[in-house]
Amino acid sequence: MNANTRQYLFGGIFLLVGFYQLYQRDYLEASLYLLAALSFMFNSLAAEPRLAAYKKPIVIITWTLMIITALVFLYVLQFKFR
């Protein structure tokens, strides 16, 4: 399994866990998992050769999603588990 496929796989797993958290009505953790899934998927899209013309915007979106995911993660750690 190559690295690109592995990132799609992790993104899919996070997406499923995010939908499960939505089903459980835990919207804060669902947003965390869904953002992480989008981060993994956009990161693997940046490595696709067919999307080379759009690499710069995809990388910008990827980094933005990663930063937002980290901030939501810190928020969950700080306020959910008190």
Backbone as CSV, one residue per row, in Angstrom:
resi,resn,N_x,N_y,N_z,CA_x,CA_y,CA_z,C_x,C_y,C_z
1,MET,0.852,-1.164,0.000,0.000,0.000,0.000,0.907,1.238,0.000
2,ASN,0.704,2.102,-0.984,1.553,3.285,-1.047,1.044,4.378,-0.108
3,ALA,1.846,5.407,0.055,1.537,6.456,1.034,0.281,7.232,0.658
4,ASN,0.053,7.432,-0.627,-1.120,8.187,-1.055,-2.408,7.434,-0.730
5,THR,-2.419,6.147,-0.980,-3.590,5.329,-0.662,-3.815,5.274,0.845
6,ARG,-2.736,5.213,1.594,-2.841,5.169,3.050,-3.487,6.445,3.592
7,GLN,-3.171,7.595,2.994,-3.772,8.845,3.463,-5.265,8.875,3.164
8,TYR,-5.656,8.350,1.995,-7.090,8.252,1.701,-7.783,7.304,2.685
9,LEU,-7.106,6.218,3.048,-7.662,5.258,3.995,-7.865,5.901,5.378
10,PHE,-6.846,6.623,5.860,-6.984,7.314,7.141,-8.091,8.358,7.074
11,GLY,-8.171,9.070,5.966,-9.243,10.047,5.799,-10.606,9.397,5.852
12,GLY,-10.735,8.240,5.214,-12.007,7.514,5.238,-12.369,7.024,6.627
13,ILE,-11.370,6.558,7.368,-11.624,6.098,8.740,-12.078,7.265,9.610
14,PHE,-11.376,8.392,9.503,-11.782,9.570,10.273,-13.172,10.044,9.863
15,LEU,-13.490,9.935,8.584,-14.815,10.330,8.107,-15.901,9.453,8.724
16,LEU,-15.670,8.148,8.768,-16.638,7.240,9.382,-16.805,7.513,10.878
17,VAL,-15.699,7.751,11.576,-15.785,8.055,13.002,-16.510,9.384,13.211
18,GLY,-16.272,10.343,12.326,-16.970,11.620,12.415,-18.465,11.471,12.223
19,PHE,-18.877,10.633,11.264,-20.310,10.393,11.074,-20.916,9.664,12.271
20,TYR,-20.138,8.765,12.885,-20.618,8.092,14.088,-20.817,9.104,15.222
21,GLN,-19.886,10.036,15.356,-20.024,11.061,16.393,-21.225,11.965,16.105
22,LEU,-21.517,12.222,14.844,-22.724,12.974,14.505,-23.964,12.193,14.912
23,TYR,-23.936,10.889,14.679,-25.052,10.028,15.073,-25.245,10.052,16.592
24,GLN,-24.149,10.129,17.332,-24.206,10.187,18.796,-24.528,11.591,19.298
25,ARG,-24.670,12.542,18.399,-24.962,13.952,18.702,-23.852,14.621,19.510
26,ASP,-22.632,14.211,19.265,-21.462,14.849,19.866,-20.813,15.700,18.765
27,TYR,-21.350,16.889,18.597,-20.983,17.715,17.452,-19.559,18.252,17.540
28,LEU,-19.056,18.459,18.723,-17.703,18.974,18.872,-16.673,17.947,18.395
29,GLU,-16.795,16.720,18.857,-15.861,15.685,18.401,-16.096,15.328,16.946
30,ALA,-17.339,15.398,16.489,-17.622,15.127,15.086,-16.904,16.138,14.200
31,SER,-16.918,17.396,14.600,-16.218,18.404,13.806,-14.721,18.141,13.786
32,LEU,-14.180,17.676,14.898,-12.754,17.355,14.949,-12.407,16.234,13.973
33,TYR,-13.164,15.154,14.008,-12.879,14.022,13.124,-13.133,14.361,11.660
34,LEU,-14.162,15.134,11.371,-14.444,15.498,9.984,-13.379,16.444,9.434
35,LEU,-12.901,17.362,10.263,-11.808,18.230,9.822,-10.528,17.433,9.585
36,ALA,-10.251,16.471,10.449,-9.065,15.628,10.263,-9.186,14.815,8.977
37,ALA,-10.384,14.315,8.689,-10.596,13.552,7.455,-10.349,14.431,6.237
38,LEU,-10.883,15.643,6.260,-10.656,16.556,5.141,-9.174,16.900,4.997
39,SER,-8.477,17.047,6.111,-7.043,17.333,6.058,-6.277,16.207,5.373
40,PHE,-6.562,14.972,5.765,-5.886,13.836,5.142,-6.225,13.743,3.654
41,MET,-7.482,13.942,3.312,-7.882,13.797,1.915,-7.300,14.894,1.026
42,PHE,-7.308,16.137,1.509,-6.714,17.208,0.718,-5.205,17.058,0.625
43,ASN,-4.578,16.525,1.663,-3.140,16.293,1.614,-2.794,15.260,0.548
44,SER,-3.601,14.242,0.420,-3.328,13.248,-0.617,-3.704,13.774,-1.999
45,LEU,-4.684,14.669,-2.073,-5.008,15.286,-3.362,-3.858,16.147,-3.871
46,ALA,-3.099,16.746,-2.977,-1.976,17.588,-3.380,-0.884,16.784,-4.070
47,ALA,-0.822,15.492,-3.821,0.202,14.647,-4.433,-0.255,14.024,-5.755
48,GLU,-1.500,14.246,-6.134,-2.008,13.667,-7.387,-1.371,14.381,-8.585
49,PRO,-0.818,13.624,-9.527,-0.184,14.263,-10.686,-1.191,14.974,-11.606
50,ARG,-2.419,14.496,-11.652,-3.416,15.121,-12.528,-3.843,16.493,-12.026
51,LEU,-3.615,16.774,-10.748,-4.002,18.054,-10.164,-2.805,18.973,-9.967
52,ALA,-1.756,18.782,-10.743,-0.535,19.578,-10.589,-0.794,21.064,-10.831
53,ALA,-1.728,21.393,-11.692,-2.028,22.800,-11.970,-2.679,23.481,-10.775
54,TYR,-3.302,22.719,-9.894,-4.005,23.263,-8.733,-3.274,22.977,-7.426
55,LYS,-1.997,22.628,-7.516,-1.260,22.196,-6.325,-1.177,23.291,-5.266
56,LYS,-0.878,24.531,-5.662,-0.715,25.595,-4.676,-2.006,25.863,-3.892
57,PRO,-3.176,26.015,-4.548,-4.397,26.211,-3.745,-4.747,25.010,-2.872
58,ILE,-4.472,23.806,-3.364,-4.772,22.609,-2.566,-3.882,22.549,-1.335
59,VAL,-2.615,22.915,-1.486,-1.696,22.919,-0.338,-2.122,23.987,0.672
60,ILE,-2.562,25.139,0.198,-3.036,26.190,1.097,-4.265,25.706,1.869
61,ILE,-5.187,25.056,1.171,-6.378,24.508,1.833,-5.977,23.435,2.845
62,THR,-5.020,22.593,2.474,-4.561,21.530,3.372,-3.995,22.111,4.669
63,TRP,-3.100,23.093,4.541,-2.496,23.683,5.735,-3.533,24.419,6.582
64,THR,-4.475,25.078,5.932,-5.535,25.744,6.677,-6.358,24.734,7.460
65,LEU,-6.707,23.623,6.829,-7.470,22.581,7.513,-6.682,21.967,8.666
66,MET,-5.376,21.773,8.474,-4.564,21.211,9.550,-4.491,22.152,10.742
67,ILE,-4.346,23.439,10.493,-4.274,24.409,11.591,-5.613,24.469,12.322
68,ILE,-6.715,24.494,11.574,-8.043,24.522,12.196,-8.277,23.244,12.999
69,THR,-7.848,22.101,12.458,-7.988,20.837,13.171,-7.209,20.861,14.484
70,ALA,-6.007,21.399,14.456,-5.204,21.482,15.681,-5.871,22.393,16.710
71,LEU,-6.434,23.502,16.266,-7.107,24.409,17.194,-8.357,23.770,17.793
72,VAL,-9.115,23.064,16.974,-10.310,22.373,17.497,-9.896,21.273,18.460
73,PHE,-8.796,20.575,18.163,-8.296,19.541,19.061,-7.924,20.131,20.418
74,LEU,-7.221,21.257,20.409,-6.874,21.904,21.672,-8.113,22.371,22.414
75,TYR,-9.114,22.839,21.698,-10.366,23.257,22.328,-11.063,22.058,22.987
76,VAL,-11.085,20.927,22.268,-11.704,19.715,22.825,-10.949,19.278,24.078
77,LEU,-9.630,19.280,24.040,-8.860,18.894,25.223,-9.106,19.819,26.400
78,GLN,-9.242,21.099,26.116,-9.373,22.054,27.197,-10.771,22.054,27.834
79,PHE,-11.809,21.950,27.034,-13.154,22.161,27.566,-14.006,20.915,27.664
80,LYS,-13.711,19.881,26.915,-14.577,18.690,26.963,-14.232,17.798,28.137
81,PHE,-12.976,17.664,28.471,-12.555,16.713,29.498,-12.142,17.436,30.767
82,ARG,-13.044,18.166,31.334,-12.782,18.866,32.603,-13.220,18.033,33.759
